[in-house]
Amino acid sequence: MDDNVFSAALVTVRSLAEVDRLLDRVKSSAARVYDWVAAFEGDPLQMLRHMKFDQVGLHPLAHYPLNIVEQINQTWTFSVALLAARQLLLLHPEARGFHLAPGAHASQPLDIMSEVEGIVGAETFAAVTPRNNNKLAKDIAKLSARSERHRYIFFMSPEFPGSARLPRLERDGIQVWSVDF
């Protein structure tokens, strides 16, 4: 994978193969932390302390050091965005690819935006339930004010296993999808 395709804040994907390579990077960083946890010998509270405060984890894509708690959050943030991008590549080849900047410190107005301006805009999140912090409603409100021709929300939640469109959650012409591995 060409490391120039992404930074920690912005990822561009133009093909399913690129999505798959980036998901492999996510899995690779998770495997390294799994190995660290499996090899840890010591007091359980000290292990949790290291996970919370020490940079024993990795950013899921850029592989720079993070604490494991942040790695967990970033892993699911980027996984949802990448799985959403996979679906959007199939639905909108005319978009010529997507810029992904998920998370609180995003470098663009939406988590996912089409390379061809104005075609696709999407918000993404992972949560125990999409009702957590009223996230789904807030994202619908945000996208309702947007002018992209196709607007989406993609989320991952154990309440909605699998990847599927969820018309019962849709409003204002915004498609809602669950995604999963």
C-alpha beads as a LAMMPS data file, in Angstrom:
LAMMPS data file: protein, C-alpha beads

181 atoms
180 bonds

1 atom types
1 bond types

-500.0 500.0 xlo xhi
-500.0 500.0 ylo yhi
-500.0 500.0 zlo zhi

Masses

1 110.0

Atoms # bond

1 1 1 0.000 0.000 0.000
2 1 1 1.346 3.387 -0.900
3 1 1 1.599 5.318 2.361
4 1 1 0.947 8.535 0.428
5 1 1 -2.670 7.474 -0.151
6 1 1 -3.574 8.433 3.406
7 1 1 -2.589 10.392 6.422
8 1 1 -3.967 9.924 9.898
9 1 1 -6.714 12.454 9.118
10 1 1 -7.605 11.886 5.455
11 1 1 -7.863 8.726 3.388
12 1 1 -8.691 8.557 -0.314
13 1 1 -10.034 5.379 -1.891
14 1 1 -10.790 4.840 -5.541
15 1 1 -11.184 1.058 -5.730
16 1 1 -12.376 -1.948 -3.765
17 1 1 -8.785 -3.211 -3.741
18 1 1 -7.681 -0.025 -1.937
19 1 1 -10.428 -0.498 0.640
20 1 1 -9.321 -4.097 1.184
21 1 1 -5.670 -3.089 1.610
22 1 1 -6.618 -0.458 4.175
23 1 1 -8.826 -2.911 6.063
24 1 1 -5.817 -5.260 6.119
25 1 1 -3.817 -2.446 7.793
26 1 1 -6.561 -2.101 10.410
27 1 1 -6.413 -5.847 11.064
28 1 1 -2.605 -5.740 11.216
29 1 1 -2.592 -3.062 13.912
30 1 1 -5.232 -5.008 15.854
31 1 1 -3.085 -8.157 15.606
32 1 1 -0.079 -6.338 17.054
33 1 1 -2.104 -5.216 20.069
34 1 1 -3.568 -8.695 20.439
35 1 1 -0.017 -10.057 20.609
36 1 1 0.931 -7.419 23.218
37 1 1 -2.065 -8.351 25.405
38 1 1 -1.406 -12.090 25.023
39 1 1 2.245 -11.636 26.019
40 1 1 1.556 -9.362 28.993
41 1 1 2.652 -10.869 32.288
42 1 1 1.877 -8.898 35.363
43 1 1 -0.780 -7.299 37.452
44 1 1 -4.143 -6.943 35.648
45 1 1 -4.577 -3.368 36.842
46 1 1 -1.116 -2.484 35.529
47 1 1 -2.112 -3.954 32.160
48 1 1 -5.228 -1.762 32.094
49 1 1 -3.105 1.211 33.145
50 1 1 -0.747 0.608 30.220
51 1 1 -3.719 0.275 27.859
52 1 1 -5.212 3.561 29.003
53 1 1 -2.135 5.739 29.460
54 1 1 0.811 4.289 27.521
55 1 1 1.364 4.233 23.790
56 1 1 1.363 0.449 23.481
57 1 1 -1.201 0.485 20.660
58 1 1 -1.124 1.747 17.077
59 1 1 -3.192 3.988 14.863
60 1 1 -5.176 1.520 12.726
61 1 1 -3.952 2.946 9.403
62 1 1 -0.888 5.117 9.922
63 1 1 0.545 2.750 12.565
64 1 1 1.947 5.489 14.800
65 1 1 1.800 4.807 18.574
66 1 1 -1.435 5.356 20.508
67 1 1 -2.844 4.154 23.775
68 1 1 -5.033 1.111 23.276
69 1 1 -8.242 2.882 24.303
70 1 1 -7.732 5.387 21.479
71 1 1 -6.765 2.575 19.108
72 1 1 -10.072 0.864 19.836
73 1 1 -11.992 4.056 19.057
74 1 1 -10.000 4.778 15.889
75 1 1 -10.227 1.148 14.725
76 1 1 -14.008 1.240 14.624
77 1 1 -14.169 4.802 13.303
78 1 1 -12.008 3.897 10.296
79 1 1 -13.521 0.426 9.846
80 1 1 -17.021 1.885 9.484
81 1 1 -15.777 4.549 7.059
82 1 1 -13.930 1.961 4.958
83 1 1 -16.898 -0.424 4.879
84 1 1 -19.114 2.523 3.910
85 1 1 -16.669 3.501 1.156
86 1 1 -16.813 -0.070 -0.173
87 1 1 -20.597 0.194 -0.479
88 1 1 -20.420 3.680 -2.002
89 1 1 -17.883 2.567 -4.618
90 1 1 -20.402 -0.050 -5.724
91 1 1 -23.348 2.350 -5.694
92 1 1 -21.639 5.392 -7.226
93 1 1 -18.815 4.653 -9.670
94 1 1 -19.456 8.108 -11.167
95 1 1 -18.044 9.629 -7.946
96 1 1 -14.526 8.473 -9.015
97 1 1 -13.598 7.643 -5.423
98 1 1 -14.067 9.018 -1.957
99 1 1 -12.225 11.132 0.589
100 1 1 -12.629 9.754 4.103
101 1 1 -12.009 11.919 7.146
102 1 1 -13.992 10.283 9.935
103 1 1 -13.872 11.365 13.530
104 1 1 -13.983 14.432 15.690
105 1 1 -10.942 16.122 14.127
106 1 1 -12.022 15.659 10.520
107 1 1 -10.407 17.720 7.808
108 1 1 -13.556 18.063 5.697
109 1 1 -17.225 18.890 6.378
110 1 1 -18.446 15.252 6.207
111 1 1 -16.868 11.927 7.104
112 1 1 -17.033 10.806 3.454
113 1 1 -17.195 13.002 0.373
114 1 1 -17.043 12.017 -3.279
115 1 1 -14.021 13.049 -5.311
116 1 1 -16.430 14.536 -7.830
117 1 1 -17.889 17.355 -5.791
118 1 1 -21.594 17.313 -4.979
119 1 1 -22.387 13.690 -5.806
120 1 1 -22.097 11.877 -2.456
121 1 1 -21.816 12.905 1.185
122 1 1 -21.943 10.584 4.183
123 1 1 -21.575 10.510 7.928
124 1 1 -20.323 7.402 9.754
125 1 1 -20.110 6.137 13.321
126 1 1 -19.793 3.066 15.526
127 1 1 -21.862 2.785 18.693
128 1 1 -23.490 0.247 20.961
129 1 1 -26.782 1.648 19.685
130 1 1 -27.375 4.346 17.057
131 1 1 -29.446 6.175 19.680
132 1 1 -26.332 6.771 21.840
133 1 1 -25.917 10.528 22.294
134 1 1 -28.722 10.944 19.742
135 1 1 -26.043 10.339 17.090
136 1 1 -28.322 9.090 14.307
137 1 1 -30.751 12.000 14.699
138 1 1 -27.881 14.519 14.790
139 1 1 -26.338 13.083 11.628
140 1 1 -29.696 13.129 9.837
141 1 1 -30.108 16.797 10.805
142 1 1 -26.584 17.597 9.598
143 1 1 -27.070 15.842 6.253
144 1 1 -30.532 17.373 5.760
145 1 1 -28.831 20.745 5.376
146 1 1 -26.357 19.419 2.769
147 1 1 -26.716 19.720 -1.000
148 1 1 -25.035 16.496 -2.173
149 1 1 -27.177 14.573 -4.633
150 1 1 -26.837 11.346 -2.587
151 1 1 -26.646 11.501 1.213
152 1 1 -25.956 8.593 3.540
153 1 1 -25.410 7.541 7.119
154 1 1 -23.440 4.359 7.765
155 1 1 -23.046 2.923 11.244
156 1 1 -21.903 -0.201 13.033
157 1 1 -23.842 -1.434 16.060
158 1 1 -24.417 -4.841 17.639
159 1 1 -28.144 -3.983 17.514
160 1 1 -27.955 -4.125 13.701
161 1 1 -25.659 -7.023 12.734
162 1 1 -24.726 -7.395 9.094
163 1 1 -24.613 -4.870 6.294
164 1 1 -27.964 -3.665 5.037
165 1 1 -29.983 -0.626 4.135
166 1 1 -32.422 0.335 6.909
167 1 1 -35.302 2.276 5.300
168 1 1 -37.262 2.412 8.590
169 1 1 -34.554 4.739 9.980
170 1 1 -34.429 7.046 6.944
171 1 1 -35.678 10.624 6.742
172 1 1 -35.365 13.566 4.404
173 1 1 -34.046 11.472 1.503
174 1 1 -31.012 10.284 3.501
175 1 1 -30.235 6.583 3.215
176 1 1 -29.248 4.779 6.418
177 1 1 -27.110 1.626 6.327
178 1 1 -25.655 -0.702 8.897
179 1 1 -22.228 -2.130 8.069
180 1 1 -20.322 -5.058 9.504
181 1 1 -17.527 -7.447 8.664

Bonds

1 1 1 2
2 1 2 3
3 1 3 4
4 1 4 5
5 1 5 6
6 1 6 7
7 1 7 8
8 1 8 9
9 1 9 10
10 1 10 11
11 1 11 12
12 1 12 13
13 1 13 14
14 1 14 15
15 1 15 16
16 1 16 17
17 1 17 18
18 1 18 19
19 1 19 20
20 1 20 21
21 1 21 22
22 1 22 23
23 1 23 24
24 1 24 25
25 1 25 26
26 1 26 27
27 1 27 28
28 1 28 29
29 1 29 30
30 1 30 31
31 1 31 32
32 1 32 33
33 1 33 34
34 1 34 35
35 1 35 36
36 1 36 37
37 1 37 38
38 1 38 39
39 1 39 40
40 1 40 41
41 1 41 42
42 1 42 43
43 1 43 44
44 1 44 45
45 1 45 46
46 1 46 47
47 1 47 48
48 1 48 49
49 1 49 50
50 1 50 51
51 1 51 52
52 1 52 53
53 1 53 54
54 1 54 55
55 1 55 56
56 1 56 57
57 1 57 58
58 1 58 59
59 1 59 60
60 1 60 61
61 1 61 62
62 1 62 63
63 1 63 64
64 1 64 65
65 1 65 66
66 1 66 67
67 1 67 68
68 1 68 69
69 1 69 70
70 1 70 71
71 1 71 72
72 1 72 73
73 1 73 74
74 1 74 75
75 1 75 76
76 1 76 77
77 1 77 78
78 1 78 79
79 1 79 80
80 1 80 81
81 1 81 82
82 1 82 83
83 1 83 84
84 1 84 85
85 1 85 86
86 1 86 87
87 1 87 88
88 1 88 89
89 1 89 90
90 1 90 91
91 1 91 92
92 1 92 93
93 1 93 94
94 1 94 95
95 1 95 96
96 1 96 97
97 1 97 98
98 1 98 99
99 1 99 100
100 1 100 101
101 1 101 102
102 1 102 103
103 1 103 104
104 1 104 105
105 1 105 106
106 1 106 107
107 1 107 108
108 1 108 109
109 1 109 110
110 1 110 111
111 1 111 112
112 1 112 113
113 1 113 114
114 1 114 115
115 1 115 116
116 1 116 117
117 1 117 118
118 1 118 119
119 1 119 120
120 1 120 121
121 1 121 122
122 1 122 123
123 1 123 124
124 1 124 125
125 1 125 126
126 1 126 127
127 1 127 128
128 1 128 129
129 1 129 130
130 1 130 131
131 1 131 132
132 1 132 133
133 1 133 134
134 1 134 135
135 1 135 136
136 1 136 137
137 1 137 138
138 1 138 139
139 1 139 140
140 1 140 141
141 1 141 142
142 1 142 143
143 1 143 144
144 1 144 145
145 1 145 146
146 1 146 147
147 1 147 148
148 1 148 149
149 1 149 150
150 1 150 151
151 1 151 152
152 1 152 153
153 1 153 154
154 1 154 155
155 1 155 156
156 1 156 157
157 1 157 158
158 1 158 159
159 1 159 160
160 1 160 161
161 1 161 162
162 1 162 163
163 1 163 164
164 1 164 165
165 1 165 166
166 1 166 167
167 1 167 168
168 1 168 169
169 1 169 170
170 1 170 171
171 1 171 172
172 1 172 173
173 1 173 174
174 1 174 175
175 1 175 176
176 1 176 177
177 1 177 178
178 1 178 179
179 1 179 180
180 1 180 181
